């Protein structure tokens, strides 16, 4: 069996991102620590690399999101997230059981873009919202019971 274990997102403000994903999906921190040392330097290719790592988990263990905020070197925003045609990761898709409930959980809902029903298969709804760093989060609701859910969403 092959399952996706987690998604790693490099963020600028780990607390804001932790709170965003906690509200949106009901994810809770299961680890919050600093990553540094020779192994991390080798992994990143950066001498003296140091980053705060917060791992968020769904209550049922369905999926994890790893937030990484670099302190050394100071993170950059070189990646142009607005260039959707560029090679690389464009969004993170999360299956939820109640799209409207997820969107309602946000304190200040960002503008959600719902995909027209004519585009998606019957019984599926999709909406996209940006996280605090502009990373696109796709929320996908299926008519049937999903294989995993997030915090009542």
N, C-alpha and C positions, 0 to 999 in steps of 0.2 A: 504494500500500500504506500502511495506517495501523497503526502499532505503538505500544504504550505504551513510552515511553523510560525513565521512572523514576517512583518514588513518593517524595515528600518527607514526612518525619516530623519534627515538632518534638519534641525529647527533652530531658530534664533532665540526663542524664549521658551525653555522647557516647561515652565509653570503654566504659561498661557496655553501651550499645546496640550499639556496634561489635562488641564481643565476643559478645553474644547472637546477632546475625545472622550473624556469622562461624561460630560453633559450629553453629547451627541449620541454616544453608543453605550453608555453605562460601564465603560471600562475603568478598572481600578488599578492603581500602581501595585506591582508585586516586587519591584526592585527599583532602587534609586541609589546610584553609586557613581563614583568617578572612575573612568577608565584611563589608565596611563601606564607607562613603563615600556621596557624594551619590546615586549610582544606587540603593544599597541602602536609603537613607532614603526615596527616592521609591517604591521597590517595596513596602516594608513600611508606609509611612505613619508611620514613627517617626523623629524627629530623633535622630541619634547612634546609630542601630541598629548593633549589632555582634554577629555570631554565628559560631560555629565550624561549619564545614561539612565533613562527612566523606561522601564518596561511596563506596559499596561496590558491587562488580561481581562477577557470576558468572564463573567461569573461562572459560566459553564465550561470555560477553558477552550472555547471554540476557535479563538484566534488571539494573537498578541500583536501589539504595535510597539516597536522600540523607538523611542525618541532619543536623538543624540544631539547635544548642543556643545560645540567646540569652544573651549575657553582659551586653549593654546594649540595652534594659532587661532586668532579670532576668526570666526567663520566669515565667509564671504557670501555674497548673493550673486556670484558670477553666472549661475545657471539662469537662463532666461525662461522662466516658467510660462511666459506669455507666448513663446514660439511653439505652438502645438504641433508643428510639422517637423521639429527637430528630433533627431534620434535620441532615445532615452525614455525613462519612465514618465508617463503623463499623468496618471491618476491611480488611486488606490480604490478598488471596488469592494464594498462590504455588503453582504447579504443580510437583510433585516426582515423582521416579520411585520413591522408597522412603520411605513415611511413617514406618515404624518406625525406619529408620536415622536419619532427621532427628531424631526425638524422642529417640533414644538418644544423640545427640551433645551434648545439653544436660548441663552439669555437675550442675545442680540442676534436674531437670525440673519445670516448673510443671505444675499439674494440667491435663492435656490433656482436652478434651471431644471425644470422637469422635461423629460424627453416625451415628445408627442406620442400618444397611444398608437398611432398608425405606424410608428417606427419599431416599436418593441413587440415581442410575441404576446399573444393573448394571455392575460393573467399576470403579466409582469408590469411593474412600474419602476421608473428610474428617475433619480434626481441627482444633480451635482451641486456641491457646496464647496467653497474654498475654506481651508483651515487658516489659522492665524498667519502662516507664511505664504499663503497662496497656493498650497498644494491642493489639487482637486481631489475631493472625496466623492466617489459615486456610491449612492445608496440604492440598492436593488431589492425590491419587494416582489416576491412571487406569490401567486394565488394559493399554492399548496404550502405545506409545512416545510420550511427550510431545514437544511441539514444542521445548521447551528444558528443561534440567535444571540443578540447582544442586549443584555440588560432590559428586557421588556420591549425593546424596539423591534 
